[in-house]
Amino acid sequence: MKTFIIEDKQRIESIILHCDVCFVGIVDMEGNPYVVPMNFGYEDGIIYLHSGPEGSKVEMLEHNNNVCITFSLGHKLVYQHEKVACSYSMRSESAMCRGKVEFIEGMDEKRNALDVIMYHYTNNEFNYSDPAVRNVKVWKVPVDRMTGKVFGLRADEKP
């Protein structure tokens, strides 16, 4: 099975926009990888995330704000020969984004970011109370680098 690199930014963004969860890779306080699934929103080259105002993720990011965020969709088991285990693969498409987390502090900017997140999941409009907005940590990740891949294609298939 082959893996192809996706070079078209619009196709990579399409993968992101069709995912319902992303996996955020952070470095913990001991320098170890820490990956957590999160809901997100994406707009104009920026990934928006949210969490509680305190906790281990926030502490880690205050120490090192570099993140790697991955998205994956279209998972389908494929094979070339049904009886040959090493010919099996998982067909899928993925996107990987790298950037640095910036915590949003302004109430209006937080509300706008929360709207981007909610719009990813629903077309409903929302109002956010001041206490709710104050008590959420909103992350802004301008994407520094974006890559994409298609996995599990047969030799005669095109991405």
FENJO-V617991 format. One record per pair of residues at least 12 apart in sequence whose C-alpha atoms are under 8 Angstrom apart, sorted by sequence separation. I is the first residue (numbers start at 0). J is the second residue. If there is no record, write none. Layout:
i | j
I | J
I | J
This chain:
i | j
22 | 34
23 | 35
76 | 88
77 | 89
22 | 35
23 | 36
76 | 89
77 | 90
22 | 36
23 | 37
75 | 89
76 | 90
21 | 36
22 | 37
74 | 89
75 | 90
20 | 36
21 | 37
74 | 90
75 | 91
20 | 37
21 | 38
73 | 90
74 | 91
110 | 127
20 | 38
21 | 39
73 | 91
74 | 92
19 | 38
20 | 39
72 | 91
73 | 92
19 | 39
71 | 91
72 | 92
71 | 92
72 | 93
71 | 93
110 | 132
70 | 93
71 | 94
106 | 129
109 | 132
69 | 93
70 | 94
113 | 137
16 | 41
69 | 94
70 | 95
112 | 137
15 | 41
69 | 95
106 | 132
68 | 95
69 | 96
106 | 133
112 | 139
67 | 95
68 | 96
109 | 137
67 | 96
68 | 97
67 | 97
25 | 56
28 | 59
66 | 97
67 | 98
27 | 59
65 | 97
66 | 98
26 | 59
65 | 98
66 | 99
103 | 136
104 | 137
25 | 59
26 | 60
28 | 62
65 | 99
66 | 100
102 | 136
103 | 137
25 | 60
64 | 99
65 | 100
102 | 137
103 | 138
64 | 100
102 | 138
103 | 139
26 | 63
64 | 101
101 | 138
102 | 139
100 | 138
101 | 139
25 | 64
26 | 65
100 | 139
101 | 140
25 | 65
26 | 66
60 | 100
100 | 140
25 | 66
99 | 140
100 | 141
24 | 66
25 | 67
98 | 140
99 | 141
23 | 66
24 | 67
98 | 141
99 | 142
23 | 67
24 | 68
98 | 142
99 | 143
23 | 68
97 | 142
98 | 143
22 | 68
23 | 69
96 | 142
97 | 143
98 | 144
21 | 68
22 | 69
96 | 143
97 | 144
21 | 69
22 | 70
96 | 144
97 | 145
21 | 70
96 | 145
20 | 70
21 | 71
95 | 145
96 | 146
94 | 145
95 | 146
18 | 70
94 | 146
95 | 147
18 | 71
94 | 147
18 | 72
93 | 147
94 | 148
15 | 70
17 | 72
92 | 147
93 | 148
14 | 70
15 | 71
92 | 148
93 | 149
14 | 71
92 | 149
14 | 72
91 | 149
92 | 150
90 | 149
91 | 150
90 | 150
91 | 151
89 | 150
90 | 151
88 | 150
89 | 151
90 | 152
88 | 151
49 | 113
47 | 112
47 | 113
47 | 115
48 | 116
47 | 116
40 | 112
42 | 115
41 | 115
77 | 151
79 | 153
40 | 115
41 | 116
40 | 116
39 | 116
40 | 117
0 | 78
14 | 92
38 | 116
40 | 118
41 | 119
0 | 79
14 | 93
15 | 94
40 | 119
14 | 94
39 | 119
11 | 93
12 | 94
52 | 134
11 | 94
51 | 134
52 | 135
53 | 136
51 | 135
52 | 136
50 | 135
51 | 136
0 | 86
49 | 135
50 | 136
0 | 87
49 | 136
50 | 137
0 | 88
49 | 137
48 | 137
49 | 138
47 | 137
48 | 138
47 | 138
48 | 139
47 | 139
46 | 139
47 | 140
45 | 139
46 | 140
45 | 140
46 | 141
45 | 141
46 | 142
44 | 141
45 | 142
44 | 142
19 | 120
16 | 119
11 | 145
11 | 146
11 | 147
8 | 145
6 | 146
5 | 146
6 | 147
4 | 146
5 | 147
4 | 147
5 | 148
4 | 148
5 | 149
3 | 148
4 | 149
2 | 148
3 | 149
2 | 149
3 | 150
2 | 150
1 | 150
2 | 151
0 | 150
1 | 151
2 | 152
0 | 151
1 | 152
0 | 152
1 | 153
0 | 153
1 | 154
0 | 154
3 | 158
